[in-house]
Amino acid sequence: MARGSRIRSPLFAAVLRPFQAFFALEAAGGILLLLAALLALALANSPWAALYQRFVEAPLEVRVGGAAVHFTVRDALNDALMALFFLVVGMEIKRELVAGELRSLRHAALPLAAAVGGMALPALLYLAFTRGTPAAGGWGIPVATDIAFALGCVTLLKGRIPHGLVVFLTAMAIFDDIGGILVIALFYGEGIAMTWLLVAAAITAVTYLGGRLQIYSGLFYAACGVALWYAVHHAGIHPTIAGVVLGLCVPARPLRPAREVLSELHSHTGKLLQDRNVDNIDGAELLSIEERIEELEPPLTRFTHALHPYVAFAIVPLFALTNAGVPLVGIGVSSLASPVTLGIIVGLVMGKAVGIFGASWAAVRVGFAQLPEGARFAQVLGIALLGGIGFTVSLFIAQLAFEDAPQTLTMAKLGVLVGSALAAVLGTGLLRLLPPAGTGAAARVGR
């Protein structure tokens, strides 16, 4: 048996190695997202289109006692599983606020200005195309930036742009997420039910208090999250917002001070080293050391690491698979020129680029912010174009805005797909054409 294990082990390692290498890539989530979107488009325009639609709209039921909840596969993803996506977003926002690029105005000034410009102008351009029509309610669609796709494009350009610009893009997208969350909460609900809103506020207070009292159990936050999702849903706000609120309540500090834990570990391991049988340390001893080390990891970090693979490699691609399937039969130039489609495309490509670049340039010129070290404005324009990759959150807002208008929803999805693709190609192309970071030529670009 041992010999068989030795024979199989290299084979298994050889089979698994490519998958492990792929999932270790920074761009892996973005690549899977793109593949899922392409698959959805292919299925929606294939002989299996009817089967694809039946899968997306397949009815599901959850029974608890005598009560039953009915929903579809798409509803389960959009309303429930995407709450986990927004939970990770909420935790990433808190991490940046506590210890990242958003912890001070000096660090946050440039991405904040860029995010404001990159949200305001696309919305205004969209409204210019749809003013006076029922479709004007979709103004929130082009304000979003898909950080997974955008960072995936940046990963393909490693070494050509300064690291500070990657940090700038990430921080800007986080501010963008905050804005998108507010847009969803304030403008795409179903009317506020004050009683349930107060219940949601009470659950939030209990969750926050639990963190202050150093309740770091994952089960506690899971229970609070489910209760908060239910309350927010009944309050008339889209339930995914519960994920963001829960993420902001998760403690960002470890249970005990690092110096105290490390001092104990130092003393404990010193005693173990004096033992003659230290090479045969038992499992209980190893578990004790592991538990002490875990006390150094804040719940925020632990939960993010636990959830991120499921969100990036399962939930978000499944969202794309169920929402990006746009039937292209009968869609031509006239469809691309429709106010909704054109408004979204212009908003994502031109609105994002001009809004982000213009706000960044103005913030630097007036002394409110400064460019990242080694960066030039030409490179900022490339990053601004990548900011027009709306995809995930744009599709999500489109689904909320036009849920009861299928034809308009199709036009909106088409606009998101075309606009995001154009933004990705133009942004990546410009950054690839510019001299690599750190060269003499790069130092002259944008002056």
Beta strands, then each sheet from edge to edge (+ up, - down):
strand 1: 59-64
strand 2: 67-72
sheet 1: 1+ 2-
end
